[in-house]
Amino acid sequence: MIRKLLKMWILLRPTHWLILIALCVLTCAGYWLLWSEIRLEPFKPLSKLGESLSPDQHASSSTDDFDYEEHLVVLYNRVPKTGSTSFVNIAYDLCKLNKFHVLHINVTANMHVLSLPNQIQFVRNVSRWNEMKPALYHGHMAFLEFSKFQIAHKPIYINLVRKPLDRLVSYYYFLRFGDNYRPNLVRKKAGNKITFDECVVQKQPDCDPKNMWLQIPFFCGHAAECWEPGSSWALEQAKRNLVNEYFLVGVTEQMYEFVDLLERSLPRIFHGFREHYHNSNKSHLRVTSSKLPPSESTIKAIQKTKIWQMENDLYEFALTQFEFNKKKLMQPDNKHVQKFMYEKIRPK
């Protein structure tokens, strides 16, 4: 077979030789052009890839370099008459020393729910206003879920709750007599000297148990159902948010312990809060000027209402969570703070 092929090759005419050479050249040229079209760029090292990304792409491609301390944002959606003024004024006293900003959220007519345009604007302001970070935002507004606005880094929520009847009685007398924080400011119920007990007996609107429906909607959020007094759904949603969305919820009756946990956990902002609260005059900054405790009959009457029972349910739920967090701060011997470490790391 090989000999026959050699004889045929030798017998080829010059014309055939030229055609054969031309076919070889065309074939090689075609392969070269095809390769030049589909050849791949050489792989770049990871460091080089990062250099080719825009700043936004680079930020989204890796969170390893995100400075959690310097970009810390704490949002305190403070419930009225829970001791929030005392707490916030510590922040104002120490913000310059600790190098963070404090910003008050002032909503038109003291409304607790933001409009849709204001929701998205507020969320973007808080997230992108880097010149203000680290920051503590505070205001009387309902919980707002940041994740539904496509925000990568949500703020850390904190709050305080108070026994619902204590909060209502305090607010009732506050509207009539004001407090020692701004003693010369005339309140809208000034001159009305009807006691809370008398108000309950006369069934006036200012002491209506529906006025206690505030802590539940503050934790529930911006849904319409949150603001329906007596809504079981709102209560359950408030509990879910309290556990899943809030870093810490304290109780007014244990303000020092609340401050203590915050300083231990988030010292970038709350460093020195313990000492300042303990030694300054800010521990009881806003005391209602005149307040009479309700009678036993008034307490029993209020506690029979559905609104009080639901609000108290949330308060007890929050108190249980707070006591749990306090307990887990210490080791079982209650003498040493709990610590953790990494060990058995493999490969070495």
N, C-alpha and C positions, 0 to 999 in steps of 0.2 A: 504494500500500500504506500509506504513511504517513497519507494523508488518511483512509482507512477506519478506521485505528486511532484517529485523533483524534475522528472522529464517534462511534465506540463509547465512547470515554472520556467524551465530553460527555453521551451518552445514559444513562450509569450513574445508577441511582437512589441516593438518600441511604443506603439500607440497604446497597447494594453498596459504597458508599464506606467505610462503617464496617467491613465485613468485611475489605476490602482493607487498611485501616489497621491493624486488629487483627493480621492475618497478618504485616505488616511488623514490628510491634512484637515479636511472638513470635519471629520469625526472628532479629532483632537480639539479643534477650535470650538465645536459645539459643546463638548464637555467642559471646557474652560469657561465659556460664557455662563453655562448653567451653574457652575460652582460659585462664580463671582456673584450671582444673584442670591443664592440661598445660604451662603456661608454665614456662620454665627459669629457675633461679637465675642471676644474672649471674656470670661467671667471676671467681674470686679470683686475685690475684697469688700467685706461688709463696711469697712470704714469709708471706702470710696463711694459705695452706694449711698450712704448717708449724706455725703457731700452734695450729691446730685438732687436731693429732695428739697422742696421748698420748706420754709419754716413751719407751715401748718402741717405738711405731710410728715415732717420729721417729728413734730410733737405727737401726732397721732400714731406714728409707727412704733414709738417706744415711750414708756412712762418711767423708765429707770432713772432719768435725770430730773423728774418732777420733784421740786422742793416742797415737801408737805408742810414744813415749818413756816417758810416764808410766804406760802400761798394759802395758809390756813384761814378759813372763813367760818366763823361761828354765828349761827342765826338763832336769836333768842326771841321767839314770838310770844312775848310775855302776856300772861293772863292778867287783867286788871285786878287790883287789890289782893295780890299774892306776895307782896314784899319786893316786887321787881324794882322799884325806885331805889331802895337801899342797895340792892345788888349792882345795878347799873352805875350808880355813882362811884362805887369802888373802881369800876372800869375807867370812868372819866378821870379819876384821880391818878391812876397808874398807867394810863395809855402812853403818855409821853416817856415815862421811865422805861417801860417795856417795849416801846417802839412798835405800837400797833395803833390802828384807827378804830374809833367808836362812831357809829353812824345810826341816827334815829330815823326810823321809817315813819314818816308823817303822812297818813292817808286822809283825804278829804272827809271832813265831818266825822272823824274818828271811826270810819267804816272799817269793819274787820275783814271784809272780803274784797279782793281786788278784781277789777274788770278784766276781761280777757286780754285787751291790748296792754294793760298795765302788768298783768301777770308775766307775759313774755318779755316785756321791757325790763321789769324788775329782775327776772331770772338772768337775763343777759348782762345787765348792769353788775349784779353781784358776782357773776362768773368771770367777766372780762375786765373789771375795773382793777387792774393789777397795781395801780399806784396806791390804792387803799389797803392792799394786803400787807401783812395779816390784818384781819378786821373782825370786829364784833358788831353785827347789825342787830338792832332791837326795835320792837314796835308791837302795838296791840293788833296783830293780824293773825288770821287762821293759818294753820299749816298749809304749805304749798309744796307739792311734789315736783322736784326739779327734773327727774329722769324723763318725764313725758315731754320735755322741751329739748331733748337731745343734748343734755349737758353731761359731759364726761365726769367732771369732779363736782360732786354735790357738796353744799355746806354741811357743817355739823350742827344739828339741831339740839338745843337744850331748852329746858323750861322748868317752872315751879308750879305746883298745885297746892290748894289750900282746902281745908274742910269746908264743904259747900255752904253750910249755914253761917259759919264764921265770916266767909267772904261776902255773903249777901248782907249780913248785918253791918259789916264794916262799910260796905258801899252805900247802904241806906243812910247811915249817919254822916258819911263823907259828903254826900250831896247836900246835907243840911248845915253842917258845921265846918267843913273843910278839914285841913290838917296843919301840922306845925311846919310843913315844908314850904307852903306859900300861904301863910296865915291871913294875909290881907286880901286874898282873892275871894270875891263873893261867889258862892256856889248857886246853882240854879234853883235849889230848894231852900235857900237861906230864909230864915224866919218861920219855917214850918217846924213846930216843936212837938209834933205827934210822935210818940215813942214807937219803936218797932212792935212792941206788944199790942199797943192800941191800933196800929195799922193792921195787924193780923186779925184782930177782933172785928174791925170795921171792914175787912176784906178790901182794902184799897189796893190799887194797881202797883204801887211802889214796893210792896212786900209780897206780891204774887209769886208763888214758887216758880213760875215760868222764868222769872228773872235770874234764877240759879242756873238756867240752861246756858252756860257759857264755856265752862272748861271742856265739856264734851265736844262742842263744835270747834273749839280752838285746836283740839287734837285731831278731830275728824277731817277738817279741811274745807275745801271750797265747793264741795258738792251740795246741791240744794237740800238733799235729805239730812245733811249734817245740822241744818238750822231748824229742823222740825222738832219742837220740844216733845220729848217722850219717845223719840225714834229708837227702836232697838238696834236697827242697822247702824245708826250713827254711833251708838255706844260701842258696838263691836268693832267698827272701823277705827274709832278713837283708840281702843286698846291695841289693835294691830299696829297702828302708826306709832304709838308710844313705845312698843317693844321693838319694832323693826326699823323705824326711821329716826328715833331720838337717841343720841349718844347718852344723855343723862337727863332724868326728870327727878327733881328733888321735891321736898315738901317745905312749906313756909315755916313749919314748927321746928325744922332742923336745918336752918339756913347755913349755920357754920359747917355742918357735915357736908352739905352740898358744895360749898366753896372749897372745902378740903379735898373732895374727890376731883373737882375740876382742876385745882392746882397740881395735884399729883399726876393727872392724866394729860393735861394740856398746858404745861408750864410756859410755852411760848407766849401765850396771852395772859394766863392766870397766875403767873409767878408773883408772889407777895400778897395775893388776895386774902389769904388766911390771916396773916399778921395785921393787915390793914383793917379787915373786918373786926378783928378782936380788939384792936387798940384804938381805933378811931371812933368818931361819933356817927359812923355810917351804918352801924348794925341795926338801928331802929330809926331810920331817917324820916319816915313818913308815918306819923301817928295821928289818927283821927282825933280831933280836938275834944269831942264829947261823944261818948258811946256807952250805952247802957246794955248790959248783957240781957238776952231774952229770958223770960220766965220759963219754968218747967212746962207749964201748959202750952206755951208757944212752941217750945222745942218739940213736944209730942205731936202737936198739930202739924208742924212742918214735916216731921219725919214720917208721917203717914202718907205723904204725897208721893206720887210716882216719880216726879222730877227729882226730888231730894234723894230718893232711893237709887236712882240711876246715876246721878252726879256723885253720890257717896260711893257707889260701886266703883266708878272710875278712880276716885281718890284712894280707896283702899287698895285697888289694883296697882296704882302708881306707888303707894307706900310700900307694898310688898316687894316690888321691883327695886325700890331704893334701898330697903333694908337688905335685900339679897346682895346688891352691889357693895354695900358697906361691909357685909360679912365676908365677902370673897376678897376684900382688900387685904385681910390679915391671914396668916397661917392658922391652922387649927388651935394652936396654943394661945392665940390672941395677943402675942407678945412681939411678933415679928411680921413685917410686911411680906406678902407673897412675892416670890421672884420666879423667873423661869430662865432656862439656859438651853443651849444646843449641845448635843453630845452624840457619840457613836456616829460620827460623820464618815461616810464612805463614798468613793475610795479616798484613802489618805493622801 
